[in-house]
């Protein structure tokens, strides 16, 4: 009984506050946010799905962002100011993400880490454009996150720290040509999967640019299990490498059939190959294959190993790729916040946000998943991690 | 050989090079032709391998239709169950040969149980009720599997049964699985033909499919014969299931649905109800699929298969070898 009284009281207060905020925000949003972020803290929002289908991604990503902010604050914050983060659950839904974003704005945040999956991230990106809110996602790979698909205009306030899908196709073509010395390549792709088509297009374009000869491009549809016809065609062309941009379930079907038709080309793949050793019956069939990934726990560099042990200490489990790229997103954002702080701007103001956005765009530094700079579409230009399957294990090959 | 000729051409006189260069040309033409020939042979084998699995499954459709006029759409899902049983028993450490036998037995038992529980009570009701029941059983099996094993595809331990490897026969690379699949299927079909044509059981099956009432009057146990037909059909499905899983080493709850539909098309193409028709239809669909892929139209594979179904139904509903239907008065 008592509890419900308190609850209803709290609800009415929240409603009033919301109404008041609604009244004031039009007239003086800058001053209200100034009040919200007191002099010695900088407020940053984190958006992630903590419940629902995408929860496992959201938890991994938000844990990493929290870890970075906690570490930063422990080390003295930004110019002595503490970064105060507010984490809101958006349940993996676009509508909830927009509500959560508006809630964060009312609480006076000056930048956002997130969102995690593509659809909510795009929704928040659209919503945040008018406020020019700096926003950086660690995980949303679709090109529409940073570029409006209707107008082709770049969403200037939105960045990401993961690479977009087609980028992997380019990387693998360059890797095959420059590192493996391949002269001829074949592609077998899934016409029913945007991811696969995107990687294929980028691979073929880059290969043509480099002079890597594409001897065969074969396709299949999403429900197919028989690829022998295509693989037999490919095998008569004896390519040096075979690029298969698909997820691990398909890899587990393609590899044995390739072996049966006597195809000896080296397999190349995208990050969808992660998990193929577990999915395939005989890992010897994909022995020697290369694929690219955003992160590898086997990377021996100090930054990666420190991150691994810190994350493990904080959460008692190993971080995944989502954690690593979101950790970098938080780090890149905080480095940009420092630029704005150094310039003596006030957190929450429009000039401050503009300075942060400019600073993210000018990023040029080493982070956990590699060296970052940004291109004109606010996508990172960074090294991919090449993983090779050796002795039935995922093995870190190189940063490329 | 080409290099030797060319050397001669280079160092020799004009006369020599004039008479040698057509030889080189011919040689390269021969080599190119040989590559095409080998490609065609390889693709034919791919088609036969796929086709023999379709044929095994199509036989089950055709036999059941022939005897009780039922399109048993649960037939494809029996294959899925066979795949899971083989996977689980091998994972449990059972000897692979024994596991294969167990999987095939499980298919047979399941089909007989389905027949007794779901189809027998409806034998005198309209055909459409039976058809809807079959679709219901199909969904039941798929969803049960999804609940028990999850929706994701799981690796099938094919290398415990047939190790993935290939042989080079006269320059043509042939997978061991392909050879085993084609040989096992052909043997199964020969044995089936023998069973149907030469044994008393087979005679009873033919009699029941000809006229159920008359067969009963002649003292044939119709119920037993129908059950036997289901058992034999699903025995073939079980064999097909193992061969399918060895070629495409993955099991998933929905793996049987597309395979079942395509086998159904094969059965219709051959003439539903006809045993040799199902075999021919199966091989024809397999070869057609691989042909479509081989010419680079792989996106159209499923479209072509179902277009065949439509064309057959429009132009020759009884299929290639089906009996012309005569209305019973």
Boltz contact constraints between the chains, C-beta under 6 A:
constraints:
  - contact:
      token1: [A, 191]
      token2: [B, 299]
      max_distance: 6.0
  - contact:
      token1: [A, 219]
      token2: [B, 298]
      max_distance: 6.0
  - contact:
      token1: [A, 220]
      token2: [B, 298]
      max_distance: 6.0
  - contact:
      token1: [A, 221]
      token2: [B, 299]
      max_distance: 6.0
  - contact:
      token1: [A, 225]
      token2: [B, 248]
      max_distance: 6.0
  - contact:
      token1: [A, 226]
      token2: [B, 50]
      max_distance: 6.0
  - contact:
      token1: [A, 228]
      token2: [B, 46]
      max_distance: 6.0
  - contact:
      token1: [A, 229]
      token2: [B, 46]
      max_distance: 6.0
  - contact:
      token1: [A, 229]
      token2: [B, 290]
      max_distance: 6.0
  - contact:
      token1: [A, 229]
      token2: [B, 293]
      max_distance: 6.0
  - contact:
      token1: [A, 229]
      token2: [B, 294]
      max_distance: 6.0
  - contact:
      token1: [A, 230]
      token2: [B, 293]
      max_distance: 6.0
  - contact:
      token1: [A, 230]
      token2: [B, 298]
      max_distance: 6.0
  - contact:
      token1: [A, 232]
      token2: [B, 42]
      max_distance: 6.0
  - contact:
      token1: [A, 232]
      token2: [B, 43]
      max_distance: 6.0
  - contact:
      token1: [A, 236]
      token2: [B, 35]
      max_distance: 6.0
  - contact:
      token1: [A, 236]
      token2: [B, 39]
      max_distance: 6.0
  - contact:
      token1: [A, 249]
      token2: [B, 153]
      max_distance: 6.0
  - contact:
      token1: [A, 253]
      token2: [B, 248]
      max_distance: 6.0
  - contact:
      token1: [A, 253]
      token2: [B, 250]
      max_distance: 6.0
  - contact:
      token1: [A, 256]
      token2: [B, 164]
      max_distance: 6.0
  - contact:
      token1: [A, 256]
      token2: [B, 249]
      max_distance: 6.0
  - contact:
      token1: [A, 259]
      token2: [B, 164]
      max_distance: 6.0
  - contact:
      token1: [A, 260]
      token2: [B, 166]
      max_distance: 6.0
  - contact:
      token1: [A, 260]
      token2: [B, 175]
      max_distance: 6.0
  - contact:
      token1: [A, 261]
      token2: [B, 173]
      max_distance: 6.0
  - contact:
      token1: [A, 262]
      token2: [B, 166]
      max_distance: 6.0
  - contact:
      token1: [A, 262]
      token2: [B, 173]
      max_distance: 6.0
  - contact:
      token1: [A, 279]
      token2: [B, 155]
      max_distance: 6.0
  - contact:
      token1: [A, 281]
      token2: [B, 155]
      max_distance: 6.0
  - contact:
      token1: [A, 281]
      token2: [B, 157]
      max_distance: 6.0
  - contact:
      token1: [A, 281]
      token2: [B, 158]
      max_distance: 6.0
  - contact:
      token1: [A, 281]
      token2: [B, 159]
      max_distance: 6.0
  - contact:
      token1: [A, 281]
      token2: [B, 249]
      max_distance: 6.0
  - contact:
      token1: [A, 282]
      token2: [B, 159]
      max_distance: 6.0
